[in-house]
């Protein structure tokens, strides 16, 4: 089976502010390709699709796991579908993911497409083989549980990803994703712990907790446990796991237990990627975000006070409707004031059906220029972060030959050999603007 990953809407960290990325390919013998657009969660779920295709005996097919966060992501998916039909005229073409969930009719109208599946159906037993209908997309808002087949965990050769949550209860004015993912629903803590225990037994030294809105984990479970309580339970019940990492989190939802663990638990990695979106209070209100500029700066300061080695990344949108130059400057200045090292920059893209799409827009060239300036600020922030690492000894998880990842998400380039998936000590000797250069410590 071949799996392609096309990061159309969110860059593969730690790249600074790039929207797109090259496809990565893993070859297999069964003639089934999985083409993935968008976020890390989609890549995770594509592994569940891949496993289901193999278990069901699917052959000679291409499955497109789409993204809807930007118009560009949807355009790239449609382009890839047409290209696949030209190159593989006899293959079964299946479209799923957020764009298919939100607008199934648009994909069903494409003559190249054989089957459209919703997010709730995409990895269900037998769904990929179904020929009774061209469209199987149910009401995502009616889904109340996290599908068991999606809790199993995506594994690369260095780390494992475990989906603990899906969907979102918030309705930010720019975001279409709740209509593709549904309302927030959490995986039971016991199942999460058991899966991570199995992964640790298999030799994985790092697990990443992932989801659409990870910090809302537990709000739909009995007793409404918090993400901090889940993290504490994992660390207590899986003592052999060296490193636990969180994916993108909402700055408005860090609970006291999670904050305490950041302070006291060295196995919880000191890196937080914050869903900030803007650094101007009026724009944040119009986005219907639940934090202010001051809240973001306070959070960063409080975390650094108890865990000084913590690094921060953030999602930021350039050119949101009504954004003035002054408002943009507030977002631009936030990068340095908060000491952000890893940025994901999104030029605003109006999504039909969202309130922001009806607001007075910023002109396209202005959006493009502001995105460029944000990326430049992000690059400067990354270089400041890398310079601070020079002379330090970092603990790095080896991802592939010559590349490791520090506890604070710093990419480490090193000479020599080290086993993939192992944790190695490195002394930093310099940096090249995107990663530190280091040598192994004997």
Protein Blocks (a to p, Z undefined) as FASTA:
>chain_A
ZZddddfkbccdfbehiabdcddddddfkopacddehjfklmmmmmmmmmmmmmnopahi
adddddfkbmklmmmmmmmmmmmmmmmmmbccddedjklmmmmmlmmmpmkbmbdcdfkl
mmgghklmpckbfbdcddfklpcbdcfklmnopadfkbccddfbgcjfbdcfkbmklmmn
opaddddfklmmmmmmmmmmnopabdcdddfblmlgojlgghiaafklmmmmmmmmmmmb
mbdcdddddfklccfklmmmmmmmmklccbdcddekpacfklmmmnopabdfklmmmmmm
mmmmmmmmbccdddddehiahiafklmmmmmmmmmmnopabdcdddddddehiaklmpcc
ddfklmmmmmmmmmmmmmmmmmmmmmmmgopacddddfbghiacdfkopacddedjddeh
iacddddfbdehjaccddddZZ
